[in-house]
Amino acid sequence: MKFISIFLIVGNASSLAVAFVSPSFRVSKHSLRKTHQDRAATQRYDKNGDDDEMSPEEREKFEEEVVDVFLSDYNDNDIPRNVLGGPSDFLSGFQKNPFDSSLKSARQKSTLYSDEELFRVLKLHEDLQENNEARDYDNDQNDENLDQSSPPLLGLGGIQDVITRTLQNDNVQPPVGLSEAPKVQMIDIDEQLKSRSKGIRAIASDVDGTILTSKMSVHPRTRLALKRAIESASSWASGDRKDDKSTKNRIQYFFPATGKSRMGALDSLGIEIGNLVAQNCGGVYLQGLYCVDPNGKVVFEKKLDRSAIRAAEMLAEETCISIVGYDGDDLYTTNQTDIVRHLHEHYGEPLPVLLPPKIQDYNFDNNDIAVRKLESHEASMHKLLLMDNDVEKLTHIVRPKLEALASQHGACVTQALPTMLELLPGGCSKAMGVEKLCQALDIDPCTELLAIGDAENDAGMLRMACIGVAVGNASPPARDASDIVLEFTNDQGGAGFAIELFAL
């Protein structure tokens, strides 16, 4: 018998919860392979592959050996050997509670948990399940970003210990992966913010550095909050809407507000959240230069003047830095350097490619092809990225020159990451894109929008919103523009916490 599961049934007159406890959570010789004793027992009593042929004496002996294997594998004082009335109790569905000796408070109440105890067990089970799903997904989708040093989720010394201490409220530490998730009670918001939060109908959130962790995954708390917000918006859009805006399902819209391309943002959010956003939500992409409503209709779009692109390319050549141009979900470059490839490999953007050559780009005498400049792209570009790993150079040499040429060519400069400067059409910003989409959705951003961000390019959106929230890793411009700065970072589920606090 390689695997045994215990079903612990807990409940009262109106509730029923099932917690699954397995010795396989502990890596041991018994959970990985049969012991010599177990193997011998199996061979002795299952020669024909049918244990129905056992005599009563053989069956009793076999069952006793199974119990011994299980208890020696678990080796936990919280499950004394005398809690079982015998092998028949063990194998017939646990007529007696195997955790009876550990849950004395439960036994004193006729073996029924109080509502408060049951709530804590259910909450723990929900957190464990949500975190397991998130970890399984991240393992599948982000293998190269996986922290191999992280211990198993339930490597805590037995799940029954966790449940027991939860019931006894002994300040049990949550399992690995949940320990960084803050509790809502830890924040005391002022009455003005509480009052303003009642009018929130829409949520706009940055992606990189806000929804996404430093490992480019979605924290379990943020994942759950996003799912609930999008579910609320989907219910409202499908006709299950309430006239009273104070109802529980008052969130009508969620949308990402990001400098990423639409394809890059959806891919970065992962299959589950990305698909939910694609099917149910609008979005503000490319720093507000490409905005779509929940039906996929483009409500605002603007591109750079080609003279600004030409000037920026000259600056990139002069300062020996990389440049990438965005035309929607198509990214172009003049040289696929390491930092250009990093944009795709780490941040999930489409891979920037060289512009397709034209006939005049061919030099038939030398059998060579000239690399096309970005300014030659007839459709123009929504924005440009100027990138270099030398942050000091980018900040003190490149940025002043880029801002000077921007003012000469009707453009403007913003920044989301230290290694990247962004050139946008003049007067445009993420905040303007959010405002345009809110207008299309009949949302007043000053009284009905919750905005969440972390970087300089989020400052205008945070300042404009009814409630602007900066996560704990936010830059000074974002902090200064927000109504509240959370202690919790993107790596601690800060975005999810903000949604729970002000919108759910």
Disulfide bonds with the S-S distance in Angstrom:
none
